[in-house]
Amino acid sequence: MTFRFSARARTLRVYNLRADTREFIGAGDAYLAPHTGLPADCTSIAPPDVLPGNVAIFDGETWHQVEDHRGETAWHTENGQPHIISEPGELQAGLTFVSPCSAFDIWDGTQWVKDEDAERHSLIARNEELKATLMKEASAQIAILEDAQNLDIATEDELKQLACWKVYRVKLNRIAAGEILDTE
């Protein structure tokens, strides 16, 4: 049904559209003065019944059913970051509704696959940081105890602690970063 101007005043059933998405948002009656057109953002063409998860969008001539995932979370296949859908329509290229299982997952075109090398490199880097922190702590303890020893004021207990800290630091230094350090 195409809208036609009229020489007489009338009330017409209109279907209101959201201005930005052009989706159906409700119906109502509009008073039309003689020789005037429809109010902005509406049509006199009734929308179709839509399936759940869809929305009716008017393109200026006809209605279309479009998927509506607004508010749902999708993930960028490039980096696994979440993305909240804010527009009606099909899922955009580069997004998936399948969430990655770990920070090391990469998208293979159909599913997330764990990047074992990236996980291993991350573990090694974390181990290197932990080893450096523990070495710094051991060196600080040794320095204090060596001060007491050099000043000839170290107690027997402090001399034993000094020896233990030195053995600890040597053994810690021998651990390769690729080995798993479990301090938790």
JOQUI-V922153 format. One record per residue. N is the residue number from 1. RES is the residue in one small letter. PHI is phi in degrees with one decimal (999 if undefined). PSI is psi in degrees with one decimal (* if undefined). NEAR is the number of other C-alpha atoms within 8 Angstrom. Layout:
BEGIN
N/RES/PHI/PSI/NEAR, N/RES/PHI/PSI/NEAR
END
This chain:
BEGIN
1/m/999/120.6/4, 2/t/-95.8/139.3/5, 3/f/-69.3/139.0/5, 4/r/-128.8/137.3/4, 5/f/-67.0/155.6/8, 6/s/-136.6/150.9/8, 7/a/-83.4/-4.8/6, 8/r/-120.6/156.5/7, 9/a/-71.0/148.5/9, 10/r/-158.9/163.5/8, 11/t/-112.2/131.2/8, 12/l/-129.8/141.8/9, 13/r/-73.8/126.4/9, 14/v/-124.8/156.6/13, 15/y/-117.9/111.8/15, 16/n/-78.8/144.6/12, 17/l/-120.0/144.6/14, 18/r/-71.4/131.8/10, 19/a/-60.5/-37.1/7, 20/d/-85.6/-38.0/4, 21/t/-101.6/-15.3/9, 22/r/65.6/25.8/11, 23/e/-90.3/152.6/11, 24/f/-66.3/128.6/13, 25/i/-123.7/-3.2/8, 26/g/153.7/164.4/7, 27/a/-118.2/158.3/8, 28/g/-169.1/176.7/8, 29/d/-101.3/138.0/8, 30/a/-122.0/133.5/9, 31/y/-82.5/128.3/8, 32/l/-116.7/119.5/11, 33/a/-70.1/160.3/8, 34/p/-55.6/139.4/10, 35/h/63.0/29.6/8, 36/t/-119.3/160.5/8, 37/g/-97.0/-170.9/6, 38/l/-71.8/152.5/8, 39/p/-61.6/163.5/6, 40/a/-63.6/150.1/4, 41/d/56.9/47.0/9, 42/c/-154.8/168.6/10, 43/t/-142.8/161.1/10, 44/s/-96.4/0.4/12, 45/i/-89.6/123.5/8, 46/a/-69.5/140.4/7, 47/p/-75.7/158.9/9, 48/p/-78.6/165.3/6, 49/d/-69.8/137.4/4, 50/v/-111.7/150.5/8, 51/l/-74.2/154.8/6, 52/p/-57.0/140.2/4, 53/g/83.8/6.7/7, 54/n/-123.4/170.3/10, 55/v/-141.6/148.8/13, 56/a/-89.7/126.8/13, 57/i/-122.0/134.3/12, 58/f/-102.4/126.7/13, 59/d/-95.4/8.2/8, 60/g/106.6/-20.1/4, 61/e/-131.3/-40.4/5, 62/t/-138.3/164.6/6, 63/w/-94.6/147.4/10, 64/h/-133.2/141.6/8, 65/q/-87.0/129.2/9, 66/v/-128.5/140.3/11, 67/e/-58.3/144.3/10, 68/d/-129.8/102.5/11, 69/h/-109.9/15.6/13, 70/r/-55.0/136.8/9, 71/g/89.2/-14.1/7, 72/e/-84.0/156.8/7, 73/t/-101.0/131.4/9, 74/a/-121.3/168.2/13, 75/w/-123.6/138.5/14, 76/h/-69.5/125.8/12, 77/t/-72.0/-17.5/11, 78/e/-75.2/-37.6/7, 79/n/-136.9/0.8/6, 80/g/74.5/8.3/12, 81/q/-77.4/144.2/7, 82/p/-73.0/153.0/8, 83/h/-142.3/123.3/8, 84/i/-86.6/123.8/9, 85/i/-70.1/130.5/10, 86/s/-125.2/-2.4/7, 87/e/-127.8/146.9/8, 88/p/-70.1/153.9/11, 89/g/132.4/173.4/8, 90/e/-64.3/159.7/8, 91/l/-63.1/129.3/7, 92/q/-67.8/152.9/5, 93/a/-58.5/143.2/4, 94/g/88.1/4.6/7, 95/l/-125.6/151.6/10, 96/t/-142.6/151.9/10, 97/f/-84.4/-6.5/7, 98/v/-84.6/122.1/8, 99/s/-84.5/144.6/9, 100/p/-68.2/152.8/10, 101/c/-92.1/-20.0/6, 102/s/-149.4/169.2/6, 103/a/-69.7/-9.4/6, 104/f/-105.7/9.3/9, 105/d/-78.1/141.9/12, 106/i/-126.0/149.5/13, 107/w/-85.2/125.4/10, 108/d/-97.7/9.6/7, 109/g/107.7/-23.8/4, 110/t/-134.2/-21.3/5, 111/q/-158.2/165.6/7, 112/w/-83.1/134.9/12, 113/v/-129.2/134.4/8, 114/k/-69.4/131.6/8, 115/d/-87.7/95.1/9, 116/e/-60.6/-38.5/7, 117/d/-63.6/-44.2/6, 118/a/-63.4/-40.5/8, 119/e/-64.1/-42.7/9, 120/r/-64.4/-43.9/8, 121/h/-63.8/-37.4/8, 122/s/-65.6/-41.6/8, 123/l/-63.7/-42.4/10, 124/i/-62.8/-44.2/12, 125/a/-61.8/-42.7/9, 126/r/-63.3/-40.6/8, 127/n/-64.2/-40.3/13, 128/e/-63.2/-41.2/9, 129/e/-63.8/-44.1/8, 130/l/-63.5/-44.1/9, 131/k/-60.6/-43.6/11, 132/a/-62.1/-40.6/8, 133/t/-64.4/-45.2/8, 134/l/-66.6/-37.6/8, 135/m/-64.2/-40.9/11, 136/k/-63.7/-43.4/8, 137/e/-63.3/-44.1/8, 138/a/-63.9/-43.4/12, 139/s/-63.4/-37.4/9, 140/a/-64.9/-42.7/8, 141/q/-65.5/-42.1/10, 142/i/-63.3/-42.0/11, 143/a/-59.5/-43.5/8, 144/i/-65.4/-45.2/8, 145/l/-68.6/-33.6/13, 146/e/-68.1/-34.7/9, 147/d/-59.0/-46.5/8, 148/a/-62.8/-40.0/10, 149/q/-66.4/-45.9/10, 150/n/-64.6/-29.2/7, 151/l/-89.8/4.5/7, 152/d/55.7/38.4/6, 153/i/-123.8/11.1/7, 154/a/-73.9/137.8/11, 155/t/-82.4/168.5/6, 156/e/-59.3/-42.3/6, 157/d/-62.3/-41.2/7, 158/e/-66.5/-36.8/9, 159/l/-66.4/-38.0/11, 160/k/-66.0/-42.1/8, 161/q/-61.9/-40.9/9, 162/l/-59.7/-47.2/12, 163/a/-62.1/-42.9/8, 164/c/-63.6/-43.9/8, 165/w/-63.7/-38.4/11, 166/k/-66.6/-42.2/10, 167/v/-62.6/-44.2/8, 168/y/-57.7/-47.3/9, 169/r/-64.2/-40.3/11, 170/v/-64.2/-46.9/8, 171/k/-64.7/-39.6/8, 172/l/-62.2/-42.1/9, 173/n/-62.4/-28.6/9, 174/r/-78.2/-13.1/6, 175/i/-76.3/125.6/7, 176/a/-76.1/145.6/6, 177/a/-62.2/-22.8/10, 178/g/-76.2/-13.3/7, 179/e/-80.8/149.1/8, 180/i/-81.5/124.5/8, 181/l/-99.4/116.5/6, 182/d/-111.2/100.4/4, 183/t/-108.0/2.8/3, 184/e/-88.3/*/2
END
